[in-house]
């Protein structure tokens, strides 16, 4: 505030020689320019502020400013106070308060402050052609562009600057003058205002930020998009040792090969290294190119993934041969749960088949009609009972044993189902034994022996699904045992990050712009869910 008073003291300097310098940079973030004129617009009317080198301030003086005035002679202090009061009164006359019966949608004033700025140095210095980079460019008169900057008090603030047209006499190229305080030729907000938008976006939605700052929602999105593009234009891959690869079903309305996104993360730092559309080896083509370009292939020692042959082939093709592939234990147990659930469905299908066959036999029999009706009712009751066991208790088979033990009623229902169906009982016991291997095996050698015993036991049951699971584990045993070589290496953090991506999609009601969505996923580790979004 003292600076504003000092500026008032210098009113005696001619207007054409005195301009805003540090004030312009402090308010708008624009350097290298000066204010040559300023006006206030309200309800279609414009009022010029004659003293262009000082913008009147409002409010009372603080202790520091009072001390400054007390150090001055009385006539100087009175002169300064008079100048401040006159300028404040001029602004107050231009910005009258609204009537009592009128409701405001925002807390902003109807007045708009417009600053006309010009470059401090000669604008013809250092002009070069964008095409041939030669000097001698001929400037021509251009258009006046209005650009939004930080608000001044309760007034919207804009700067107006002339953007000249340029012509190179050597190559004939035509182009427009670049403004150093905007991020792109089409931007209508300053760099500093873009950072304000991005800061507000950390705690509010796009529509809320647009309403608060008085801009269009597209302006908020484009500003955030430009800042994120500048930040994540290049992702440093050097020093990455362990990566996790996983795909996520996102776009339900897209073509088959575009419904998924593939995310690669650094398991040590949690950074997002790559986001690409699709899944499988084709989705990681760009990531492999960036690994080769940054010479980061040799640094990768471990890759965590699901048991997908496509990702396995990509690692074998693009990474070193000594890279350890770890098949995440979460996907191993999930695969086993799929087989357990399939066995349950087959058991229910067998009950339905037996019931239909029994009803057909009874319908063709020559027994007493009343006896046939009772037998049919008994057959349907058995079918309903089996449906209650198998369909009503579907989730019990997928729950962990220690979780079911906390609920006696659920444990009793599970015990009745396992006692009645031998194949389901064998599958459930093998599922729990598979979990116990991950929980209790201490070394890779111990885990290898336990897995071989499990494979033999699964094949001995003569159940097709269990035999298929045994073959899957046998074929991927090297990658499964990698869990013990890199102790604790898993895609658990990647799976948790997938839930965060779903939250991101939910709070935005979907994304139509994949480029913007990709940047938001890169920035997702830095975001925290807001209380109202969950």
GUGU-107237 format. One record per residue (C-alpha): residue number from 1; residue in one letter; x, y, z. Coordinates in nm, 2 decimals. Example, Ala and Ser with C-alpha at 12.3 -4.5 7.8 and 13.67 -1.06 7.14 Angstrom:
1 a 1.23 -0.45 0.78
2 s 1.37 -0.11 0.71
***
This chain:
1 x 0.00 0.00 0.00
2 x 0.29 0.23 0.06
3 x 0.38 0.20 -0.30
4 x 0.04 0.35 -0.40
5 x 0.11 0.65 -0.17
6 x 0.46 0.70 -0.32
7 x 0.31 0.69 -0.66
8 x 0.07 0.96 -0.56
9 x 0.36 1.17 -0.44
10 x 0.51 1.16 -0.79
11 x 0.20 1.31 -0.95
12 x 0.40 1.61 -1.05
13 x 0.59 1.41 -1.31
14 x 0.44 1.45 -1.66
15 x 0.20 1.18 -1.75
16 x 0.37 1.08 -2.07
17 x 0.69 1.01 -1.89
18 x 0.55 0.84 -1.58
19 x 0.41 0.49 -1.62
20 x 0.32 0.19 -1.41
21 x 0.62 -0.05 -1.37
22 x 0.63 -0.27 -1.06
23 x 0.25 -0.22 -1.01
24 x 0.16 -0.37 -1.34
25 x 0.38 -0.68 -1.27
26 x 0.24 -0.72 -0.92
27 x -0.12 -0.71 -1.03
28 x -0.12 -0.88 -1.37
29 x 0.22 -1.06 -1.38
30 x 0.31 -0.88 -1.71
31 x 0.66 -0.75 -1.73
32 x 0.83 -0.54 -2.00
33 x 0.51 -0.34 -2.06
34 x 0.37 -0.01 -1.93
35 x 0.02 0.13 -1.88
36 x -0.05 0.42 -2.12
37 x -0.42 0.45 -2.05
38 x -0.69 0.31 -1.83
39 x -1.06 0.33 -1.81
40 x -1.36 0.19 -1.62
41 x -1.65 0.03 -1.81
42 x -1.99 -0.01 -1.66
43 x -2.33 -0.09 -1.82
44 x -2.20 -0.01 -2.17
45 x -2.04 0.32 -2.07
46 x -1.67 0.40 -2.05
47 x -1.50 0.65 -1.82
48 x -1.14 0.74 -1.87
49 x -0.91 0.78 -1.57
50 x -0.70 1.08 -1.65
51 x -0.41 1.01 -1.42
52 x -0.29 0.70 -1.61
53 x 0.02 0.66 -1.39
54 x -0.17 0.59 -1.07
55 x -0.46 0.36 -0.99
56 x -0.65 0.49 -0.69
57 x -0.67 0.25 -0.39
58 x -0.97 0.20 -0.16
59 x -0.98 0.13 0.21
60 x -0.81 0.27 0.52
61 x -0.45 0.32 0.59
62 x -0.26 0.06 0.79
63 x 0.00 0.13 1.07
64 x 0.29 0.13 0.83
65 x 0.13 0.38 0.60
66 x 0.04 0.61 0.90
67 x 0.40 0.60 1.02
68 x 0.51 0.69 0.67
69 x 0.28 1.00 0.67
70 x 0.38 1.10 1.02
71 x 0.74 1.12 0.90
72 x 0.65 1.38 0.64
73 x 0.59 1.75 0.68
74 x 0.22 1.84 0.75
75 x 0.16 2.00 0.42
76 x 0.30 1.70 0.23
77 x 0.09 1.45 0.43
78 x -0.22 1.66 0.38
79 x -0.15 1.68 0.00
80 x -0.11 1.30 -0.02
81 x -0.43 1.23 0.17
82 x -0.62 1.47 -0.05
83 x -0.50 1.30 -0.37
84 x -0.60 0.96 -0.24
85 x -0.94 1.08 -0.13
86 x -1.01 1.25 -0.46
87 x -0.91 0.94 -0.67
88 x -1.11 0.71 -0.44
89 x -1.42 0.93 -0.48
90 x -1.38 0.92 -0.86
91 x -1.38 0.54 -0.86
92 x -1.67 0.53 -0.61
93 x -1.88 0.76 -0.84
94 x -1.82 0.52 -1.13
95 x -1.90 0.21 -0.93
96 x -2.22 0.28 -0.74
97 x -2.36 0.01 -0.52
98 x -2.67 -0.18 -0.65
99 x -3.02 -0.12 -0.53
100 x -3.14 -0.31 -0.23
101 x -3.40 -0.52 -0.41
102 x -3.14 -0.65 -0.67
103 x -2.98 -0.99 -0.61
104 x -2.62 -1.06 -0.72
105 x -2.51 -1.39 -0.87
106 x -2.15 -1.32 -0.78
107 x -1.97 -1.09 -0.54
108 x -1.81 -0.90 -0.83
109 x -1.89 -0.54 -0.92
110 x -2.05 -0.45 -1.25
111 x -1.75 -0.23 -1.33
112 x -1.46 -0.35 -1.55
113 x -1.11 -0.20 -1.53
114 x -0.94 -0.20 -1.87
115 x -0.57 -0.12 -1.89
116 x -0.42 -0.02 -2.23
117 x -0.05 -0.13 -2.23
118 x 0.24 -0.09 -2.46
119 x 0.60 -0.23 -2.47
120 x 0.86 -0.03 -2.28
121 x 1.13 -0.07 -2.55
122 x 1.10 -0.01 -2.92
123 x 0.87 -0.28 -3.06
124 x 1.08 -0.30 -3.38
125 x 1.39 -0.43 -3.19
126 x 1.49 -0.79 -3.26
127 x 1.20 -0.87 -3.49
128 x 1.28 -1.19 -3.69
129 x 1.08 -1.40 -3.92
130 x 0.93 -1.73 -3.78
131 x 1.00 -1.90 -4.11
132 x 1.35 -1.80 -4.22
133 x 1.47 -1.64 -3.89
134 x 1.59 -1.34 -4.08
135 x 1.57 -0.98 -3.96
136 x 1.41 -0.69 -4.15
137 x 1.05 -0.79 -4.08
138 x 0.80 -0.52 -4.18
139 x 0.54 -0.46 -3.91
140 x 0.19 -0.35 -4.00
141 x -0.11 -0.22 -3.81
142 x -0.30 -0.50 -3.64
143 x -0.59 -0.56 -3.41
144 x -0.64 -0.46 -3.05
145 x -0.67 -0.77 -2.83
146 x -0.84 -0.78 -2.49
147 x -0.68 -1.03 -2.24
148 x -0.81 -1.12 -1.90
149 x -0.58 -1.08 -1.60
150 x -0.62 -1.08 -1.22
151 x -0.91 -0.90 -1.07
152 x -0.85 -0.56 -0.91
153 x -1.05 -0.56 -0.59
154 x -1.41 -0.63 -0.69
155 x -1.36 -0.52 -1.05
156 x -1.28 -0.75 -1.34
157 x -0.95 -0.65 -1.49
158 x -0.84 -0.67 -1.86
159 x -0.54 -0.55 -2.05
160 x -0.57 -0.42 -2.41
161 x -0.27 -0.45 -2.64
162 x -0.22 -0.41 -3.01
163 x -0.12 -0.73 -3.19
164 x 0.05 -0.62 -3.51
165 x 0.07 -0.82 -3.84
166 x 0.42 -0.90 -3.97
167 x 0.55 -0.96 -4.32
168 x 0.89 -1.10 -4.41
169 x 1.01 -0.94 -4.73
170 x 1.26 -1.22 -4.79
171 x 1.04 -1.53 -4.77
172 x 0.70 -1.36 -4.79
173 x 0.56 -1.51 -4.47
174 x 0.27 -1.34 -4.29
175 x 0.23 -1.39 -3.92
176 x 0.11 -1.20 -3.61
177 x 0.32 -1.06 -3.33
178 x 0.37 -1.28 -3.03
179 x 0.28 -1.17 -2.68
180 x 0.52 -1.29 -2.41
181 x 0.27 -1.29 -2.13
182 x 0.03 -1.54 -2.29
183 x 0.09 -1.92 -2.34
184 x -0.05 -1.95 -2.69
185 x -0.16 -1.72 -2.98
186 x -0.52 -1.80 -2.91
187 x -0.51 -1.75 -2.54
188 x -0.72 -1.47 -2.40
189 x -0.59 -1.49 -2.04
190 x -0.24 -1.41 -1.91
191 x 0.00 -1.67 -1.78
192 x -0.05 -1.56 -1.42
193 x -0.43 -1.59 -1.46
194 x -0.39 -1.94 -1.60
195 x -0.20 -2.04 -1.28
196 x -0.47 -1.89 -1.07
197 x -0.72 -2.11 -1.26
198 x -0.51 -2.42 -1.21
199 x -0.48 -2.34 -0.84
200 x -0.85 -2.30 -0.80
201 x -0.91 -2.63 -0.99
202 x -0.74 -2.82 -0.71
203 x -1.04 -2.76 -0.48
204 x -1.33 -2.69 -0.71
205 x -1.49 -2.82 -1.03
206 x -1.46 -2.65 -1.37
207 x -1.80 -2.50 -1.35
208 x -1.74 -2.36 -1.00
209 x -1.41 -2.20 -1.10
210 x -1.57 -2.05 -1.41
211 x -1.85 -1.91 -1.20
212 x -1.62 -1.77 -0.94
213 x -1.37 -1.61 -1.18
214 x -1.64 -1.50 -1.43
215 x -1.50 -1.68 -1.74
216 x -1.64 -1.95 -1.97
217 x -1.59 -2.31 -1.86
218 x -1.39 -2.38 -2.19
219 x -1.14 -2.11 -2.08
220 x -1.09 -2.30 -1.75
221 x -1.05 -2.63 -1.92
222 x -0.81 -2.49 -2.19
223 x -0.60 -2.31 -1.93
224 x -0.56 -2.62 -1.72
225 x -0.49 -2.83 -2.03
226 x -0.21 -2.59 -2.14
227 x -0.05 -2.60 -1.79
228 x -0.07 -2.98 -1.77
229 x 0.07 -3.02 -2.12
230 x 0.37 -2.80 -2.02
231 x 0.42 -3.01 -1.71
232 x 0.38 -3.36 -1.86
233 x 0.52 -3.29 -2.21
234 x 0.81 -3.52 -2.12
235 x 0.81 -3.78 -1.84
236 x 1.15 -3.86 -1.71
237 x 1.20 -4.24 -1.72
238 x 1.56 -4.25 -1.60
239 x 1.60 -4.42 -1.26
240 x 1.28 -4.63 -1.29
241 x 1.35 -4.98 -1.16
242 x 1.01 -5.14 -1.10
243 x 0.70 -5.07 -1.32
244 x 0.34 -5.20 -1.30
245 x 0.13 -5.24 -1.61
246 x -0.25 -5.28 -1.61
247 x -0.55 -5.20 -1.83
248 x -0.88 -5.04 -1.73
249 x -1.22 -5.05 -1.89
250 x -1.32 -4.69 -1.94
251 x -1.50 -4.61 -2.26
252 x -1.81 -4.82 -2.30
253 x -1.94 -4.65 -2.61
254 x -1.62 -4.68 -2.82
255 x -1.50 -4.94 -3.06
256 x -1.38 -5.28 -2.92
257 x -1.01 -5.18 -2.94
258 x -1.07 -4.84 -2.78
259 x -1.27 -4.93 -2.48
260 x -0.96 -4.97 -2.26
261 x -0.67 -4.76 -2.14
262 x -0.33 -4.90 -2.04
263 x -0.16 -4.74 -1.75
264 x 0.21 -4.78 -1.66
265 x 0.32 -4.66 -1.31
266 x 0.65 -4.65 -1.12
267 x 0.59 -4.88 -0.82
268 x 0.86 -4.71 -0.61
269 x 0.74 -4.35 -0.65
270 x 0.38 -4.39 -0.77
271 x 0.43 -4.16 -1.07
272 x 0.23 -4.23 -1.39
273 x 0.48 -4.31 -1.67
274 x 0.24 -4.38 -1.96
275 x -0.13 -4.36 -2.04
276 x -0.24 -4.49 -2.38
277 x -0.56 -4.60 -2.54
278 x -0.63 -4.97 -2.60
279 x -0.47 -5.27 -2.44
280 x -0.20 -5.53 -2.51
281 x 0.13 -5.49 -2.70
282 x 0.00 -5.22 -2.94
283 x -0.09 -4.99 -2.65
284 x 0.26 -4.99 -2.52
285 x 0.43 -4.91 -2.85
286 x 0.48 -4.54 -2.77
287 x 0.61 -4.62 -2.42
288 x 0.87 -4.86 -2.57
289 x 0.99 -4.58 -2.80
290 x 1.03 -4.34 -2.51
291 x 1.22 -4.60 -2.31
292 x 1.47 -4.64 -2.60
293 x 1.49 -4.26 -2.66
294 x 1.58 -4.19 -2.29
295 x 1.80 -4.50 -2.27
296 x 1.61 -4.62 -1.97
297 x 1.56 -4.98 -2.07
298 x 1.86 -5.12 -1.88
299 x 1.74 -4.96 -1.56
300 x 1.42 -5.16 -1.54
301 x 1.46 -5.47 -1.33
302 x 1.11 -5.58 -1.25
303 x 0.77 -5.56 -1.43
304 x 0.45 -5.64 -1.25
305 x 0.14 -5.74 -1.46
306 x -0.15 -5.97 -1.49
307 x -0.12 -6.31 -1.66
308 x -0.17 -6.16 -2.01
309 x 0.03 -6.31 -2.29
310 x 0.03 -5.98 -2.47
311 x 0.22 -5.80 -2.20
312 x 0.45 -6.09 -2.16
313 x 0.54 -6.07 -2.53
314 x 0.59 -5.70 -2.51
315 x 0.84 -5.74 -2.22
316 x 1.03 -6.01 -2.41
317 x 1.05 -5.79 -2.72
318 x 1.14 -5.45 -2.58
319 x 1.32 -5.51 -2.24
320 x 1.63 -5.69 -2.14
321 x 1.63 -6.07 -2.10
322 x 1.72 -6.05 -1.73
323 x 1.41 -5.84 -1.65
324 x 1.21 -6.02 -1.38
325 x 0.84 -6.06 -1.47
326 x 0.61 -6.08 -1.16
327 x 0.26 -6.20 -1.21
328 x 0.06 -6.01 -0.95
329 x -0.07 -6.24 -0.67
330 x -0.40 -6.04 -0.68
331 x -0.46 -6.16 -1.04
332 x -0.36 -6.52 -0.94
333 x -0.62 -6.53 -0.67
334 x -0.88 -6.35 -0.90
335 x -0.82 -6.62 -1.16
336 x -0.88 -6.89 -0.90
337 x -1.20 -6.72 -0.79
338 x -1.32 -6.73 -1.15
339 x -1.27 -7.10 -1.16
340 x -1.45 -7.15 -0.83
341 x -1.74 -6.95 -0.95
342 x -1.75 -7.14 -1.27
343 x -1.77 -7.47 -1.07
344 x -2.06 -7.33 -0.88
345 x -2.24 -7.24 -1.20
346 x -2.18 -7.58 -1.34
347 x -2.33 -7.74 -1.03
348 x -2.64 -7.53 -1.06
349 x -2.67 -7.61 -1.43
350 x -2.65 -7.98 -1.34
351 x -2.93 -7.95 -1.09
352 x -3.15 -7.77 -1.34
353 x -3.07 -8.04 -1.60
354 x -3.15 -8.32 -1.36
355 x -3.48 -8.15 -1.26
356 x -3.59 -8.10 -1.62
357 x -3.51 -8.46 -1.70
358 x -3.70 -8.59 -1.39
359 x -4.00 -8.37 -1.47
360 x -4.00 -8.50 -1.83
361 x -3.99 -8.86 -1.70
362 x -4.28 -8.80 -1.46
363 x -4.49 -8.64 -1.73
364 x -4.47 -8.95 -1.95
365 x -4.52 -9.20 -1.66
366 x -4.85 -9.39 -1.62
367 x -4.86 -9.36 -1.24
368 x -5.14 -9.20 -1.05
369 x -5.18 -8.83 -1.13
370 x -5.18 -8.72 -0.77
371 x -4.86 -8.92 -0.70
372 x -4.70 -8.77 -1.01
373 x -4.79 -8.42 -0.90
374 x -4.63 -8.48 -0.56
375 x -4.31 -8.60 -0.72
376 x -4.30 -8.30 -0.95
377 x -4.34 -8.07 -0.65
378 x -4.06 -8.25 -0.46
379 x -3.83 -8.22 -0.77
380 x -3.90 -7.84 -0.79
381 x -3.85 -7.80 -0.42
382 x -3.51 -7.97 -0.45
383 x -3.43 -7.73 -0.74
384 x -3.53 -7.43 -0.53
385 x -3.32 -7.55 -0.24
386 x -3.02 -7.60 -0.46
387 x -3.07 -7.25 -0.60
388 x -3.08 -7.11 -0.25
389 x -2.75 -7.29 -0.17
390 x -2.57 -7.21 -0.49
391 x -2.70 -6.87 -0.61
392 x -2.80 -6.72 -0.27
393 x -2.46 -6.78 -0.13
394 x -2.25 -6.70 -0.43
395 x -2.04 -6.44 -0.26
396 x -1.95 -6.66 0.04
397 x -1.72 -6.87 -0.19
398 x -1.53 -6.56 -0.29
399 x -1.48 -6.43 0.06
400 x -1.17 -6.50 0.27
401 x -1.20 -6.77 0.54
402 x -1.10 -6.53 0.82
403 x -1.37 -6.28 0.71
404 x -1.65 -6.54 0.70
405 x -1.54 -6.66 1.05
406 x -1.65 -6.33 1.19
407 x -2.01 -6.40 1.09
408 x -2.15 -6.73 1.23
409 x -2.46 -6.74 1.02
410 x -2.27 -6.69 0.70
411 x -2.02 -6.96 0.81
412 x -2.31 -7.20 0.87
413 x -2.46 -7.14 0.53
414 x -2.12 -7.20 0.37
415 x -2.06 -7.52 0.56
416 x -2.40 -7.66 0.44
417 x -2.31 -7.58 0.08
418 x -1.96 -7.73 0.10
419 x -2.10 -8.05 0.27
420 x -2.36 -8.10 -0.01
421 x -2.13 -8.04 -0.32
422 x -1.80 -8.21 -0.32
423 x -1.65 -8.03 -0.62
424 x -1.72 -7.69 -0.47
425 x -1.57 -7.80 -0.14
426 x -1.25 -7.91 -0.32
427 x -1.23 -7.58 -0.51
428 x -1.29 -7.37 -0.20
429 x -1.02 -7.56 0.00
430 x -0.77 -7.52 -0.28
431 x -0.85 -7.15 -0.31
432 x -0.77 -7.10 0.06
433 x -0.46 -7.31 0.03
434 x -0.34 -7.09 -0.26
435 x -0.39 -6.79 -0.04
436 x -0.20 -6.95 0.25
437 x 0.10 -7.00 0.02
438 x 0.13 -6.62 -0.03
439 x 0.07 -6.56 0.34
440 x 0.32 -6.80 0.49
441 x 0.59 -6.89 0.24
442 x 0.91 -6.71 0.34
443 x 1.14 -6.79 0.05
444 x 1.12 -6.85 -0.32
445 x 1.23 -7.21 -0.28
446 x 0.97 -7.28 -0.01
447 x 0.70 -7.13 -0.23
448 x 0.80 -7.33 -0.53
449 x 0.76 -7.66 -0.34
450 x 0.42 -7.55 -0.21
451 x 0.30 -7.46 -0.56
452 x 0.41 -7.80 -0.70
453 x 0.21 -7.97 -0.42
454 x -0.09 -7.75 -0.50
455 x -0.07 -7.84 -0.87
456 x -0.06 -8.21 -0.79
457 x -0.35 -8.19 -0.55
458 x -0.56 -7.98 -0.80
459 x -0.51 -8.24 -1.08
460 x -0.60 -8.52 -0.84
461 x -0.95 -8.39 -0.80
462 x -1.03 -8.47 -1.16
463 x -1.23 -8.14 -1.18
464 x -1.18 -7.97 -1.52
465 x -1.16 -7.61 -1.39
466 x -0.91 -7.70 -1.11
467 x -0.70 -7.89 -1.37
468 x -0.71 -7.58 -1.59
469 x -0.60 -7.36 -1.30
470 x -0.32 -7.60 -1.22
471 x -0.19 -7.57 -1.58
472 x -0.21 -7.19 -1.57
473 x 0.00 -7.18 -1.25
474 x 0.25 -7.43 -1.39
475 x 0.29 -7.23 -1.72
476 x 0.34 -6.90 -1.53
477 x 0.53 -7.04 -1.23
478 x 0.85 -6.84 -1.29
479 x 0.66 -6.51 -1.29
480 x 0.45 -6.61 -0.99
481 x 0.76 -6.69 -0.79
482 x 0.90 -6.35 -0.88
483 x 0.68 -6.22 -0.59
484 x 0.93 -6.37 -0.35
485 x 1.24 -6.25 -0.54
486 x 1.12 -5.89 -0.53
487 x 0.95 -5.93 -0.19
488 x 0.61 -5.76 -0.19
489 x 0.62 -5.67 -0.56
490 x 0.26 -5.65 -0.67
491 x 0.01 -5.44 -0.87
492 x -0.19 -5.36 -0.56
493 x -0.10 -4.99 -0.59
494 x -0.19 -5.00 -0.96
495 x -0.53 -5.16 -0.88
496 x -0.59 -4.89 -0.62
497 x -0.49 -4.63 -0.87
498 x -0.76 -4.77 -1.11
499 x -1.02 -4.69 -0.84
500 x -0.89 -4.34 -0.83
501 x -0.93 -4.31 -1.21
502 x -1.29 -4.43 -1.18
503 x -1.34 -4.15 -0.92
504 x -1.19 -3.90 -1.16
505 x -1.44 -4.01 -1.43
506 x -1.73 -4.01 -1.19
507 x -1.67 -3.66 -1.06
508 x -1.64 -3.53 -1.41
509 x -1.95 -3.73 -1.55
510 x -1.72 -3.87 -1.82
511 x -1.46 -3.72 -2.06
512 x -1.51 -3.66 -2.43
513 x -1.16 -3.52 -2.48
514 x -0.91 -3.81 -2.44
515 x -0.61 -3.58 -2.45
516 x -0.74 -3.38 -2.15
517 x -0.84 -3.70 -1.97
518 x -0.49 -3.84 -2.03
519 x -0.33 -3.53 -1.87
520 x -0.56 -3.56 -1.57
521 x -0.45 -3.92 -1.52
522 x -0.09 -3.81 -1.52
523 x -0.17 -3.55 -1.26
524 x -0.40 -3.78 -1.06
525 x -0.13 -3.88 -0.80
526 x -0.11 -3.51 -0.69
527 x -0.49 -3.48 -0.64
528 x -0.69 -3.56 -0.34
529 x -1.06 -3.65 -0.36
530 x -1.29 -3.38 -0.23
531 x -1.54 -3.46 0.05
532 x -1.84 -3.41 -0.18
533 x -1.71 -3.63 -0.46
534 x -1.72 -3.96 -0.27
***
